[in-house]
Amino acid sequence: MCDIVVVGDDMKRPDPATAVRRFKRTVFGDGREDQTPSFEPDGGTQRALDPEDTPDGAGRAGRTDPLGGEGATPDELVDAVFDRLAGELGPGAADALETAREDLKSGLDGAATPGDAPATAGAAAGLDYHRILHRIGTPLFVLDAEGEILTWNSQLERLTGVSEEDAKAMEMASMAFYPDGRRAKTLADKVIDAPERTDEEYGVPRVESASFTLYRDTSVMLDQDGEEVHISFSAELEETMRAIRNGDLDARATFHNDDGHVDASLLGVVDELNDMGDTLRELIERVDGNANDLVAAADRSAEAAVDVEGAVAEQNELLGEVADDVQEVSASMEEIAATSNEVAAAASRAKDAVADGVDAGEQARSVTTDLTGTSETLVADVTGLEERMAEVSEITDIIADVAEQTNMLALNANIEAARAGESGSGFAVVADEVKTLANETGEYAERISRNVAEVQKQATETVGTVEESNQQIQRAEAEICDALDALDDIADAVDEAANGIEEVADANDGQADAIEGVTTTIEEARSHAQDAETAAGRIVDATESQTSSVADLVDSVERLHDDSSA
């Protein structure tokens, strides 16, 4: 039997595309990835690889891959083909080749994640690493860093009689290999426990000649029929796979079971490896053939592109003429715009002049109103002056009466004084009356003084009012002059607007001629565009031919997949 053990921290939940790539690189290439375990078929010796050490890629420089690719994955083969085509066809075919490359890759990008249903499209449908391991005709299983079983392939199910589901449910893989309990751990479990000291801890032989950490062990187990199976061969398969990886597609494996310890069904691993080499060679030959078809199709595309280039060049020349006509139209439009701006400015000035005229009229009206008020005030002042003068007249009459009475009293006082002699009572009364009258006369005299002062004040205000009225009349005259000037400005602005309108009309006439020239040029450009469309049709035909070639390439990859699954 063959016990292939894979250990590594990153195998817990592997990305399907990464798993496929790593598996292919193990078989066909030798690229190293950090913390990535490697596994190799070991035709009879139970082997385990330390997850920290993988082959260092010796011999890569000597490979002669016919397509120049580094690995043998479908994506890498496609990239190699199209990279070579790009170098042969040059930059002009880059876009078409890139489109074909992406279409082909999308057909190959169908790998399902572990546990998912198989993909329904693409040449790589179902190529996740679980499916790959199940299709290998060698019994093998995969452990993660914790010793849990990730994959228990169908050949191992057939050998041990334990299903993958049951194996995953077991505490350790050794329970499936050695149900009689002869071994508590498989070699894989031992390597997980002590990756660099397995030989010291468990006495497992270490291969000193290997450039990486490699342990070999031999054992005897019971298969599902209870028969003993010896574990014993590996070197021939390893060398053959390394030769294929380095580009020798004619390398084939041979094995002689002279001692009879190896079951005949396990010897089929050699045939499977040789079939894989044949299938790989066939794939490369098919890819080369389809690549030639792609080159021819690209040549046809290039010829059509030359025709398109000529039509486009002529069309560009016509477009240059269109650009010149458009520039003339643009110049006319700019002239129209400038004239329109002048018209707008003239209209704005006319509007401003009218507004100034209205303002002048309003100001004249305000001055007139003020003048009217001043006149009314002047009339009121004069009226008040007349009233004050009337009061002065009345006071004057009173003073006259008082003076007359004073004279009478004075006369009576004299008479009484003469009559009484020493009797002075009467005289005293008269004297009091005279005194009272004298006081009243003084008060009225004071009133007369105040009224006279008021009259003087009113006279002064009247003079000021008259002067203010005169000034307002002068301002009214100035405002009227401004209004007349504003009306003159309005007339000038109207004339300027009329001139601008005439210029707009002239510019429109020239624009009509330019538009006619543009129309003619556009018709010519349309004719050449039809020619370009015909050439584009030829490009489409060539592209369809390319698509057919790419489809053949996809079919080749799919047939490779089907052959590998058979």
Secondary structure by P-SEA (a helix, b strand, c coil): cbbbbbbccccccccaaaaaaaaaaaaccccccccbbbbbbccccccccccccccccccccccccccccccccaaaaaaaaaaaaaaaacccaaaaaaaaaaaaaaaaccccccccccccccccccccaaaaaaaccccccccccccccccccaaaaaaccccaaaaaacccccccccccccccccaaaaaaacccccccccccccccccccbbbbbbbcccccccbbbbbbbcaaaaaaaaaaaacccccbbbbbcccccccccccaaaaaaaaaaaaaaaaaaaaaaaaaaaaaaaaaaaaaaaaaaaaaaaaaaaaaaaaaaaaaaaaaaaaaaaaaaaaaaaaaaaaaaaaaaaaaaaaaaaaaaaaaaaaaaaaaaaaaaaaaaaaaaaaaaaaaaaaaaaaaaaaaaaaaaaaaccccaaaaaaaaaaaaaaaaaaaaaaaaaaaaaaaaaaaaaaaaaaaaaaaaaaaaaaaaaaaaaaaaaaaaaaaaaaaaaaaaaaaaaaaaaaaaaaaaaaaaaaaaaaaaaaaaaaaaaaaaaaaaaaaaaaaaaaaaaaaaac
